[in-house]
Amino acid sequence: MNFPNARKSFDFFGRLCLATTFAIAIPPKIIKFQTVVGSISKQGIPEGFASVLLISAIACLVGGVVYLLFGKDERVGPSLLLLFIVPTTLIMHTSPFQPLAVFMNLGLIGGLIITLARSKG
């Protein structure tokens, strides 16, 4: 058994699983753009800025997923996804406090931090 190849395969599979969690969040943000902007605005953020935040979130998600799976520098993908998930958790899930969403996101944040720590970039 060739362990270096097995390690690479497991690493890619782990990245794929992590990436799919973020990839499935992209289409609803695009398809229901105005609804999502409205949700962000309800958190006290002006609508114009909410649109900018959502466009930035979509860009971080798309770039993060692609770089997590295929990027040569393994730090870019997890960094972009952290740039998305940390503010999203604080803005959307702390007021009112949504414990399930917060703790699920903390798990994803932990996985991204582990991915960063193991990266060779």
Sequence and secondary structure as in RCSB ss.txt:
>XXXX:A:sequence
MNFPNARKSFDFFGRLCLATTFAIAIPPKIIKFQTVVGSISKQGIPEGFASVLLISAIACLVGGVVYLLFGKDER
VGPSLLLLFIVPTTLIMHTSPFQPLAVFMNLGLIGGLIITLARSKG
>XXXX:A:secstr
  HHHHHHHHHHHHHHHHHHHHHTTHHHHHHTHHHHHHHHHTTT  HHHHHHHHHHHHHHHHHHHHHHHH SSTT
HHHHHHHHHHHHHHHHHHBTTB HHHHHHHHHHHHHHHHHHHH   
